Structure formats: C-alpha cells, structure tokens
Amino acid sequence: MKLISFILNLPWTIVGLVLVLLSLPLSLAVSRKPFAFIFKVRSFWWYSWLPGQKGIRALVNGSVVQLGPTADEKDLAHELIHVQQYEREPFIHPFLYTIESLTKGYSDNKYEVEAYSKSGSRYITS
C-alpha cells in the first residue's frame, strides 16, 4: 500500500522537488518512516509573498519536506505527519487540505490540528 501511495503522490513529490530548487537547497536527508526526502533550504522567497505566509518555517509536498532556516526538530516532526497524511490519502490529500483550510481556516484545519498535537510544534504568528 505504501508503494501505491508513493506512486500516486509522485506528481506532488515532483512539484516538491521543483520548489526545493527555488528555495535554494542546503542539505538533504532521508526519512525511512515515513519515507521522505528532507531538505534544509535557504529561503521560501517564492512563497512568502502570499498573504499570511511571512513566518513559514517548513512545508511539505508529497514525499518532500522543506525546512527553512528557522525550523526546528518539532517542525520536522510536524511535516512528517503531513507526509503520513499524504500516504493515507494518496493523490487527493492536497485537495482535501485546501478545502479544509478554505472552510475552517488554517488553525482549525483538521490536518494541522493533528500535526500540531502529535508533533508538539506550535503555531507562531508573525
């Protein structure tokens, strides 16, 4: 099942790899459980122009995690939970996440609530 999820999420993983290049990668690590490519990146300059996105520390697309300069271990744990969500809802997860955010907002998005509660990371407004 994990292989099927990985294959179905390949389009999102490819998008993630392209975004890593835009973010100026500094280093790469690999997580086995869940399987993910973890990149430390220099900046999210391409994302921070969106309203409300100035304080972004990390993000995930498919099996690609990007950790910005201010990210810590709890942020990594948070993003790996999002990778698990992609595995549970292959291909369709970004659509479900977006609908959840549009209807409930970021802080009440069930995917964010799960990731924050399981990782111990915290939401910081800038």
N, C-alpha and C positions, 0 to 999 in steps of 0.2 A: 504493500500500500504506500509506503514512503517513497518508493521509486516512482510510482504512478503520480503521486503528489508533486514530486520534484519535476517530472516531465511536464505536467500540466502547468506548473508555475514557471517554466523556463522563460516565457515571454517577459514576466515581471523580473526575473533574475537578470535577463539581458538588459532590460531598462536600468536595473540597479547598477550593473557594470558600466554602462554608459555614463550614468550620473556620478559614479566614482571617479571617472576620468575628469569630469567637470569640476569635481570637488578637490582635485589635486591630491592623490593618494600618497600617504607617507609610509604605511606598512600594511602587511597582510598577515592574518592568522586564519586558521580554520577550526571551526567547532564541529565536533562529531555528533553531539546530541543536544539540540537538533543540528543537523548538518547545515552549516552556514559559512560563507566567506565573510570575514570580519576585517574591514578596512578602517584604519585610522586615516582621517583626511584633514587637510589644512583648513578648509572653509566650505560653508554652504552658501556662498555668494549668490548662486543661481536660484536659491530657494528663499533667501531672506527678504527679497523684495515683495513677497506676498504679505498681505495684511495679517498681523498677529504671529508672524513667523520669525521675529528677530532673535529670540532666545533659543532657537533649536540647538539641541546638543547631540542628537543622534536620529537616525531614521533607518527604515528597512524597506526593501523591495524584493519580494520573492525570498531567495536564499542569500541575499546580500545585505549585510549590516554595515552602516557607515557611522563611525564615531567621530564627532567633531573634537576640537581642541579642549573643550570644557567638559567632555563626557567622563564619567567615572564607571566603576565596576557595576554599580546598581543600574546605570543606564544601559550597559551591555546586557545585563540580565533582563531588563525590560524589553529590549529589542529582540532578544532570543525568544521571549514569549510571543512576540508578534510573528516570528518565523514559525513557531508551533501553530499559530492561528492560520497562517498560510497553508501549513501541512494539513490541518483539519478541514479547511475549506479551499481546496485547490482551485486555482484559476479565478474563482468568483470572490475571493476574500477582499480584494481592493474595492470592489463594487459595494459589497455589504458594509465595509468600513466607512465608505463615503456616505452611504445612505444613513448609517447610524450617526455620523458626525453632523450631517445636514439636519436631521430630525431632532437630535438630542444635544448637539454641541460637543466639543472636544472633551470636556471634563466629565460628562455623563455618558460618553460613548462606551458601550459595554466592553469593547476590546481594550480601551485604555484603562477602564476600571480594573479589568482582570490583570493587565500588565503592571499597573502601579501596585495593586495589592499583593501580587505574587513576588514582585521583584524588590519591594521596599523602596523603590525610587520615588521621587516626589516631583510634583508639578511646580515649576518655578515660573512665575510671571515676570516679565522684564519691564 
